[in-house]
Amino acid sequence: MIGLLLFSTFLGGGVFNASNILLAAAVALCGMSVAFPVGVGLALVLGVLINYFGAAKGDPLFIFLGVALIAAAIVMNGLAYRMARTGKRKLTAKGLLISVAAGTIMAFFYRFVASSMDLDSFTAPAAGKMTPYTAVVVFATGVFVSNFLFNTIAMKCPVEGTPVRPSEYFGGTFGMLGGAIWCLGESFSMIASGKAGAAISYGLGQGATLVSALWGILIWKEFRGAPGASVLCNAGMFVLFLAGLGLLIYAGA
């Protein structure tokens, strides 16, 4: 029993890593302001539903309404991307398809982790169940080990540009820091799942999509020169996404 739970959490780390590498590839093709709302937004919609039916907690009406608004936000972002033909990045089906693949895979990782924890009691978990602190260590180990497979494939078969040598993997400056920050956030998400439930905790954690989209639009100027209709669609995307997250928070309250 314990071995299966450890493997489930370890597998969750591998699943997340595969989806995250695909998401990075999508960012290279269509930018942060599209890859994150489409990929992670889809992961949020599917993941909330998967985790809710796996361990129901929270008001289902507001959970499903929140998910519906976030799904509408994804559509708005896709429309904005389609209209923004004047930017530096061309509209490519490849980037959108990779975003969808990343989001679909990412939707399942949290369920593997949540199923290994006793969500009703972190202070005195049932025999064989883990606390969030143990789970995040096993999860991170799954990310690390699977990286030797997934990242090697990504370096040898990049979605654009030339293959990357293994030595170049260590040429980044802030990669390790970014991973540490993300892991800290995931730890808080796992801890919160005890009170809010896995579905709501997961959904709110994926709210980072909005921050990523803002970086792409405001910092990297990925929609520079886009028509006014595209700008309005992006504004609508933010409103719908925030409203959806607000309903998820209310569902947990």
N, C-alpha and C positions, 0 to 999 in steps of 0.2 A: 504493500500500500504506500509506504513512504517513498519507495523507489519510483512508483508511478507519478506521485505528486511532484517529486524532484524533477523527473523527466518532463512533466507537463510545463513546469515553470521554465526549465532549460529550453524546451521547444518554443515557448513564447518568446524568449530572447532571440532565437534564430529566425522566427517568423517576422519579428519586428525589424531585425537587421536587414533581411531580404527586402522588405517593403521600403525601408529607409534608403537603401542604396538605389532602388528604382526611383524613389522620389527625388533623390539628388540628380539622377539622370534626367528626369523630367524638368527639373529646374534649369539644367543646362540647355534644354531645347526650347522651353516656352516661358521661363522666368518664374521667380518666386510668387509674383502676384497672380499667377494662373495655376501653377503646379500645386501650391499649398491649398488654396480654396477648393480645387477640384479633387486632388488626391486625398488630403487629410479631411476635407469636408465629407467626401464619400465614406472615408473610414469612420468618421464620427457618426454618420447616419446609420450605417450598417452595424458598427460596433455597439452603439447604444441599444439597438434592437437585439443583437446577439446576447449582450450582457444582461439585458432586462429579462429575456426569456430564460436565461441561464440561472438568474437569481433575482427574482422580481422584488423590487423595493422602490418606493416612490409612487406618486400619483400617475397612473398610466395615461390619463387624458392629457395632462400637461407635458409629459415626456414625449408622446407621439405628436402633439402639436408643435413642440419645439423642434423635433426631428423634421417635420414637414416644412417649417420655415427655413431650416438650414438647407434642406434639399432645394428649396426655391432659390436660396442664395447661391448655391452651386450653379444653377441654371443661369442666373443673372451674370455670374462671373464668366461663364462660357460664352454668353452672348457678347459681353464686353470684349472678350478676346477675339471673337470672330470679326467684330467691327473695327478692331484696332489694327488695320492692315498697314498703316503708315509707320509703325514703330520699327525698331531695329530687328526684331524677330519676326519672321514670317509665320503665318498661320500654318501649322503642320499637324496633321492627324497623328503623327508619331508621338509628339510630345503629349498630346491629350490622352492617347491610348496608354502610354506608360504611366501617366498620372492616375488613370482609372485602375490600372493593374496594381500600382502601389497602394492605392486606397483600399481596394478589395482585399488584398493580403493583410494590410495593417489592421483591418477591422477585427481579425481573429486573435491577435496576440494577447490582448488583455484578458480574454476569456480563459486562455490556458493558465495565466498567472492567477486570476481570481479564484479559479476552481481549486487551487492548491492551498488557499487560505481559509481560515474560519472567520467569515465576515461577521458573525454574531458575537465573537469574543476574541479580541486580540490580546487581552491580558491573561486569559486562561484558555487557549485554543484547544479544540478537541484533539484527541490522540491522533498523531500522524499529520495533522494540519500545521501549516506554517504561519508565522507572523509576517507582516509586511517587511520587517528588517531582514529576515532570512530570505524571503522571496526575492527581494531586490538583488541580493548577492548572487543567488542562483540564476536569476534573469540576466544580470550583467555578464555572468560567465557564459551563458548561451550566446549573447551578442559577441563576446570576444572570440569564442571558439569558431562560430559560424563565419566570422569575418575572414578567416583564412581561405574559405571556399568562395563565398559570395564576392568579396572584394577582389580576389585574384581574377575571377571571371570578368568583373567589371573593368579591371585594368587592362586585361588582354583583349576585351571586346567592347570598347567604349561606344556610346551612342553617337558621339561626334569626336572628331580629332583623331590623333594617332594613339596607339597603345602606350601605356605608361609602364616604366620599369619599376620593379619592386622597391628600389632604393629611393625613388621619388615619393613613395608613400609617406616617408618621414620628413618631407620637405615643408610641410605645413607649419604654421606658427601657432594657431589657436585651436587646432582640431581637438586636442586632448581636453582643453578647457571647456570647449563647447559640449563635449561628451559628459564631462563632470557636471556641468550645469543642468543638462537634460536629465541625468540620472538623479540629481537632487530633486528636480521637479517630479519625476516619476515616483520617487519615494513618498513624497507628499500625497500624490494621487492614490497610491496604494493604501496609505494610512487613512485617507479620507473615505475610502470605500467602505470602511467599517460602519461609519455613521450614515453616509449618503447612499450607499449601495453602489455596486460595481458599474451599473449603467450610467448613473448621474456623474459619478466621479470620473469615469472615462470620458464622458461627453464634455465636461467642463475642462478637463485637461487638454482636450483637442481644440479648445478655444484659442490656443496659440496660433491657430490659422490666421486670425485677424491681424496679429502682430506681424506675421510673415508677409501678409498681403500689403500691409502698410509700408513695410520695408521696401518691397518691390515697387510700389507705386510712388512713394515719397522720396526714398533714398536713391534707389537705382533707376528711377524715372522710366520704368518699363512701358508705360503708356504715354510717353511724351509724343505729342503730335497726333494723338488719337482724336477722333471726332467727338463732338459733344454728347452724342447718344451713348458712346462707350463710357464716358465719364459718369453719366447718369446711371448706367447699369452697374458700374462699380460702387457708386454711392448706395444704390438699392441693395447691392450684395451686403454691404456693411450693416445696413439697417436691419435686414432680414436675419443676418447671422447673430447680431446682438440680441434681437428679439427672441430668437430661438434659444440662445444661451440663457436669457432671462427666464424663459419658461422652464428650462431644465433646473435652474436654481430654485424656482418656485415649487417645482414638483418634489424636490428633496425637502423643502421646508414644510 
